[in-house]
Amino acid sequence: MNWDDETDRIVAPAADGEDTAVEAALRPKDLGEFVGQEKVRQQLDLVLKAARQRGATADHVLLSGAPGLGKTTLSMIIAAEMGAPIRITSGPAIQHAGDLAAILSSLQEGEVLFLDEIHRMSRPAEEMLYMAMEDFRVDVIVGKGPGATAIPLELPPFTLVGATTRAGLLPPPLRDRFGFTGHMEFYAPGELERVIRRSAGLLDVEIDPAGAAEIAGRSRGTPRIANRLLRRVRDYAQVRADGVITREVAATALQVYEVDGRGLDRLDRAVLEALLKLFGGGPVGLSTLAVAVGEERETVEEVAEPFLVREGLLARTPRGRVATPAAWAHLGLVPPQQGVTGSAGQQGLFGV
């Protein structure tokens, strides 16, 4: 399933190679097939059914949540449920108001415009979007200086589906113009097992319940990661086993791909090992920690830290990053007697 929420294409990407074809085949086609996000699904179902009964265009929809939870997939489902075409673009791709005007002016009536990472759109384009969403009209500026003229351009009714991983960065005037707002939650292991079994069936891969549970437990609550791991375990089962994914096969395959029992990958473990072994559990500054693992500061902060914090393995404090007792236990290490800081006699945030 392609749960990728980041694209800078203006139109939906065409199938390109086997991987893209597989991802397209795994994508749910309607709300009935979509697994998880029960509250959002029920609320969205009411919004879309009411719009169809009125014969009207659906209200604008804002979807927020971490990457990989299905925001792009839901946008395509909205278009399918409304029987409308969909156009896909992203905030970073719209750097000028003219870019947005060109997209809006070419929309058909009822069309769905999916705008990914909407919080990263430029301010001039954002201000143009206010009027487009509310009045279905934009003012195109022709000329420069005192001779510039604003030409009003009427737009056909359309549905904007905005997606963001950082809803707090959206200005209130933009957020308030969405008729429906849904927040995507991380998936429970049972929901991920359903995702994996469904995908395995579409891939024609034999998997037993224990094998699905093993993959689900290492998928960090994210369907995109679950499907990616399923495909890698499928490769291992095909080459080094009898093609059937059992718990043992899944565990061995994921060990090969450096994904441990809690879903930590190479970078996650590198961050924890540096924090524990080099700095005695912290506190340590983010820049120092990034240098220790050979990664950029932004990579550690945006890729590794959110999951480690969510798992209760790392804490952010005013003095720096600090490992929790659970981090020491997970790596099988014994914390220093003076606490989890690297300085003798100084008690850490999580003293033991």
C-alpha positions as CSV (number, residue, x, y, z in Angstrom):
1,M,0.0,0.0,0.0
2,N,1.4,3.4,-0.9
3,W,0.9,5.4,2.3
4,D,3.4,8.0,1.1
5,D,2.1,11.5,2.1
6,E,4.8,13.5,0.3
7,T,4.7,14.3,-3.4
8,D,5.3,17.3,-5.4
9,R,3.6,16.2,-8.6
10,I,0.7,18.2,-10.0
11,V,-1.2,15.1,-11.1
12,A,-1.4,11.6,-9.7
13,P,1.8,9.7,-10.5
14,A,1.5,7.1,-13.1
15,A,2.6,3.5,-12.5
16,D,6.3,3.2,-13.1
17,G,7.8,-0.2,-12.6
18,E,6.8,-3.2,-10.6
19,D,7.1,-1.5,-7.1
20,T,4.7,1.3,-8.1
21,A,2.2,-1.2,-9.6
22,V,2.3,-3.2,-6.4
23,E,1.8,-0.2,-4.2
24,A,-1.2,0.9,-6.3
25,A,-2.7,-2.6,-6.1
26,L,-2.5,-2.5,-2.3
27,R,-4.1,0.8,-1.9
28,P,-7.7,0.6,-0.5
29,K,-10.3,1.8,-3.0
30,D,-13.1,2.9,-0.7
31,L,-13.8,3.5,3.0
32,G,-15.1,0.0,3.5
33,E,-11.6,-1.4,2.6
34,F,-9.7,1.2,4.6
35,V,-8.5,-0.4,7.9
36,G,-8.2,1.6,11.1
37,Q,-8.9,5.3,11.9
38,E,-12.4,4.3,12.9
39,K,-13.6,7.7,14.1
40,V,-12.2,9.6,11.1
41,R,-13.8,7.0,8.7
42,Q,-17.2,7.2,10.3
43,Q,-17.2,11.0,10.3
44,L,-15.9,11.2,6.8
45,D,-18.5,8.7,5.6
46,L,-21.2,11.0,6.9
47,V,-19.8,14.0,5.2
48,L,-19.5,12.3,1.9
49,K,-22.8,10.6,2.0
50,A,-24.6,13.8,2.9
51,A,-22.9,15.7,0.0
52,R,-23.9,13.0,-2.5
53,Q,-27.5,13.0,-1.3
54,R,-27.6,16.8,-1.8
55,G,-25.9,16.5,-5.2
56,A,-23.3,19.0,-3.9
57,T,-19.5,19.1,-3.8
58,A,-18.1,17.8,-0.5
59,D,-16.8,20.2,2.1
60,H,-13.0,20.9,2.2
61,V,-11.2,18.3,4.3
62,L,-8.1,18.7,6.4
63,L,-6.2,15.6,7.5
64,S,-3.4,15.8,10.1
65,G,-1.1,13.2,11.5
66,A,2.3,11.6,11.3
67,P,3.7,10.4,7.9
68,G,2.5,7.0,6.7
69,L,-0.9,6.9,8.3
70,G,-2.9,7.1,5.1
71,K,-3.7,10.7,4.4
72,T,-2.9,10.4,0.7
73,T,-4.9,7.2,0.5
74,L,-7.9,8.8,2.2
75,S,-7.8,11.7,-0.3
76,M,-8.0,9.3,-3.2
77,I,-10.9,7.5,-1.5
78,I,-12.7,10.8,-1.1
79,A,-12.4,11.4,-4.8
80,A,-13.6,7.8,-5.6
81,E,-16.5,8.1,-3.2
82,M,-17.6,11.3,-4.8
83,G,-17.0,10.0,-8.3
84,A,-14.7,12.8,-9.1
85,P,-11.1,13.1,-10.5
86,I,-8.3,14.0,-8.2
87,R,-5.3,16.2,-8.7
88,I,-2.2,15.9,-6.4
89,T,0.3,18.5,-5.5
90,S,2.1,19.7,-2.4
91,G,2.9,22.9,-0.4
92,P,6.6,23.0,-1.3
93,A,5.7,22.9,-5.0
94,I,3.6,26.0,-4.8
95,Q,6.0,28.9,-4.2
96,H,4.1,31.6,-6.0
97,A,0.5,32.7,-6.1
98,G,0.6,32.2,-9.9
99,D,1.4,28.5,-9.4
100,L,-1.7,28.0,-7.4
101,A,-3.8,30.1,-9.8
102,A,-2.7,27.9,-12.7
103,I,-3.8,24.8,-10.8
104,L,-7.1,26.2,-9.6
105,S,-8.1,27.7,-12.9
106,S,-7.8,24.3,-14.6
107,L,-10.0,22.3,-12.1
108,Q,-13.2,20.7,-13.2
109,E,-16.4,21.1,-11.3
110,G,-16.4,18.7,-8.3
111,E,-12.8,17.8,-8.7
112,V,-10.7,17.0,-5.6
113,L,-7.5,18.9,-5.2
114,F,-5.1,17.1,-2.8
115,L,-2.5,19.5,-1.3
116,D,0.1,17.6,0.7
117,E,2.2,19.3,3.4
118,I,-0.1,22.3,3.1
119,H,1.6,24.1,6.0
120,R,4.7,24.5,3.7
121,M,2.9,26.6,1.1
122,S,4.1,30.1,0.5
123,R,2.3,33.0,2.1
124,P,1.1,34.7,-1.1
125,A,-0.4,31.4,-2.3
126,E,-1.9,30.7,1.1
127,E,-3.7,34.1,1.0
128,M,-5.0,33.3,-2.5
129,L,-6.3,30.0,-1.2
130,Y,-8.5,31.7,1.4
131,M,-10.7,33.3,-1.3
132,A,-10.7,30.2,-3.5
133,M,-11.9,27.9,-0.7
134,E,-14.6,30.3,0.5
135,D,-15.9,32.1,-2.6
136,F,-14.5,29.9,-5.4
137,R,-12.9,32.9,-6.9
138,V,-9.3,34.2,-7.3
139,D,-8.0,37.6,-8.3
140,V,-5.3,37.3,-10.9
141,I,-2.9,40.3,-10.9
142,V,-1.9,41.5,-14.4
143,G,0.9,43.9,-14.7
144,K,3.1,45.5,-12.0
145,G,3.2,48.7,-10.0
146,P,0.5,51.4,-10.3
147,G,-0.8,49.9,-13.5
148,A,-1.4,46.5,-12.1
149,T,-5.0,45.3,-12.5
150,A,-6.8,42.6,-10.5
151,I,-8.9,40.3,-12.8
152,P,-11.5,38.2,-10.9
153,L,-11.5,34.6,-12.0
154,E,-14.5,32.5,-11.1
155,L,-13.7,28.9,-10.2
156,P,-16.0,25.8,-10.4
157,P,-16.9,24.3,-7.0
158,F,-14.2,21.9,-5.9
159,T,-13.1,20.0,-2.8
160,L,-9.7,20.8,-1.3
161,V,-8.1,18.0,0.8
162,G,-5.2,19.3,2.8
163,A,-2.7,17.1,4.6
164,T,-0.2,18.1,7.2
165,T,2.2,16.5,9.6
166,R,2.3,19.7,11.6
167,A,-1.2,21.1,12.1
168,G,0.1,23.7,14.6
169,L,1.9,25.5,11.8
170,L,-1.4,26.2,9.9
171,P,-2.6,29.7,10.4
172,P,-6.1,29.9,12.0
173,P,-7.7,31.7,8.9
174,L,-6.7,28.7,6.7
175,R,-7.6,26.0,9.3
176,D,-11.0,27.5,9.9
177,R,-12.0,27.3,6.2
178,F,-12.0,23.5,6.3
179,G,-15.5,22.0,6.8
180,F,-14.1,18.8,8.2
181,T,-10.9,18.2,10.2
182,G,-9.7,14.7,10.9
183,H,-6.6,13.7,13.0
184,M,-5.0,10.4,12.1
185,E,-3.8,8.3,15.0
186,F,-1.1,5.7,15.2
187,Y,-2.4,2.2,14.6
188,A,-2.8,-0.5,17.3
189,P,-1.1,-3.8,16.6
190,G,-4.4,-5.6,15.9
191,E,-5.2,-3.0,13.2
192,L,-1.8,-3.4,11.6
193,E,-2.3,-7.2,11.6
194,R,-5.5,-6.6,9.5
195,V,-3.5,-4.4,7.2
196,I,-0.8,-7.0,6.8
197,R,-3.2,-9.9,6.2
198,R,-5.1,-7.9,3.6
199,S,-1.8,-6.9,1.8
200,A,-0.5,-10.4,2.0
201,G,-3.7,-11.7,0.3
202,L,-3.3,-9.1,-2.5
203,L,0.4,-10.1,-2.9
204,D,-0.6,-13.8,-2.9
205,V,1.7,-14.4,0.0
206,E,0.9,-17.1,2.6
207,I,1.2,-15.7,6.1
208,D,0.1,-17.2,9.4
209,P,-1.4,-15.1,12.3
210,A,1.8,-15.3,14.3
211,G,3.8,-14.1,11.3
212,A,1.5,-11.1,10.8
213,A,1.6,-10.3,14.6
214,E,5.4,-10.4,14.5
215,I,5.6,-7.9,11.6
216,A,2.9,-5.7,13.1
217,G,4.7,-5.5,16.4
218,R,7.8,-4.0,14.6
219,S,5.9,-1.5,12.4
220,R,5.9,1.5,14.7
221,G,2.1,1.9,14.5
222,T,2.4,2.9,10.8
223,P,0.7,1.1,7.9
224,R,3.3,2.3,5.4
225,I,6.1,0.7,7.4
226,A,4.0,-2.5,7.9
227,N,3.6,-3.0,4.2
228,R,7.3,-2.2,3.5
229,L,8.4,-4.8,6.1
230,L,5.9,-7.3,4.7
231,R,7.4,-7.0,1.3
232,R,11.0,-7.4,2.7
233,V,9.9,-10.5,4.7
234,R,8.2,-11.8,1.6
235,D,11.5,-11.6,-0.2
236,Y,13.3,-13.4,2.6
237,A,10.7,-16.1,2.7
238,Q,10.9,-16.6,-1.0
239,V,14.6,-16.9,-1.2
240,R,15.6,-18.5,2.1
241,A,12.5,-20.3,3.3
242,D,9.6,-22.1,1.8
243,G,7.6,-19.0,0.9
244,V,5.4,-19.1,4.0
245,I,5.7,-16.3,6.5
246,T,5.7,-17.7,10.0
247,R,6.8,-15.9,13.2
248,E,10.3,-17.5,13.0
249,V,10.7,-16.5,9.3
250,A,9.5,-12.9,10.0
251,A,11.8,-12.5,13.1
252,T,14.8,-13.8,11.2
253,A,14.1,-11.7,8.1
254,L,13.7,-8.5,10.2
255,Q,16.9,-9.3,12.0
256,V,18.6,-9.3,8.6
257,Y,17.1,-5.9,7.8
258,E,18.1,-4.6,11.3
259,V,14.7,-4.0,12.7
260,D,14.5,-5.2,16.3
261,G,11.6,-6.5,18.4
262,R,10.2,-3.0,19.2
263,G,10.6,-1.6,15.7
264,L,13.9,0.2,16.2
265,D,16.0,0.4,13.1
266,R,19.8,1.0,12.6
267,L,19.5,4.8,13.2
268,D,17.3,4.4,16.3
269,R,19.7,2.0,17.9
270,A,22.7,4.1,16.9
271,V,21.2,7.1,18.7
272,L,20.4,5.1,21.8
273,E,23.8,3.4,21.9
274,A,25.6,6.7,21.5
275,L,23.5,8.3,24.3
276,L,24.1,5.4,26.7
277,K,27.7,4.3,25.9
278,L,29.3,7.6,25.0
279,F,27.4,10.0,27.2
280,G,26.3,7.8,30.1
281,G,22.6,8.3,29.3
282,G,22.8,12.1,29.0
283,P,21.8,14.9,29.2
284,V,23.5,15.6,25.9
285,G,22.8,18.3,23.2
286,L,21.2,17.3,20.0
287,S,24.0,18.6,17.8
288,T,26.6,16.6,19.8
289,L,24.4,13.5,19.6
290,A,24.0,13.9,15.8
291,V,27.8,14.2,15.3
292,A,28.3,11.0,17.4
293,V,26.0,9.0,15.1
294,G,27.3,10.6,11.9
295,E,23.9,12.1,10.9
296,E,22.5,15.6,10.4
297,R,20.9,17.2,13.3
298,E,17.6,17.4,11.5
299,T,17.7,13.7,10.7
300,V,18.1,12.7,14.3
301,E,15.4,15.2,15.5
302,E,12.8,14.5,12.9
303,V,13.4,10.8,12.0
304,A,14.7,9.0,15.1
305,E,13.6,11.1,18.1
306,P,9.8,11.1,17.6
307,F,9.6,7.3,17.8
308,L,12.1,7.0,20.6
309,V,10.2,9.5,22.7
310,R,6.8,7.8,21.9
311,E,8.3,4.5,23.0
312,G,9.5,6.0,26.3
313,L,13.1,5.4,25.5
314,L,14.3,9.0,25.3
315,A,13.3,12.3,26.9
316,R,13.8,15.8,25.7
317,T,14.8,18.1,28.6
318,P,16.0,21.8,28.8
319,R,19.5,20.5,29.4
320,G,19.5,18.0,26.5
321,R,18.5,14.5,25.5
322,V,18.2,11.9,28.3
323,A,17.8,8.1,28.2
324,T,15.1,6.5,30.3
325,P,15.5,3.3,32.3
326,A,13.6,1.5,29.6
327,A,16.4,2.4,27.1
328,W,19.0,0.8,29.3
329,A,16.9,-2.3,29.7
330,H,16.1,-2.5,25.9
331,L,19.8,-2.5,25.0
332,G,20.7,-4.8,27.9
333,L,23.0,-2.3,29.6
334,V,23.4,-1.4,33.2
335,P,23.1,2.3,34.0
336,P,25.8,4.0,36.0
337,Q,25.4,4.0,39.8
338,Q,25.3,7.8,39.9
339,G,22.2,7.9,37.7
340,V,21.7,8.2,34.0
341,T,23.9,11.2,33.6
342,G,27.5,11.0,32.5
343,S,28.8,13.1,35.4
344,A,29.7,11.4,38.7
345,G,27.6,12.4,41.6
346,Q,25.0,14.2,39.4
347,Q,21.5,12.7,39.5
348,G,19.7,12.5,36.2
349,L,16.2,13.1,35.3
350,F,15.5,9.4,35.5
351,G,17.6,8.4,38.5
352,V,17.9,4.7,39.3
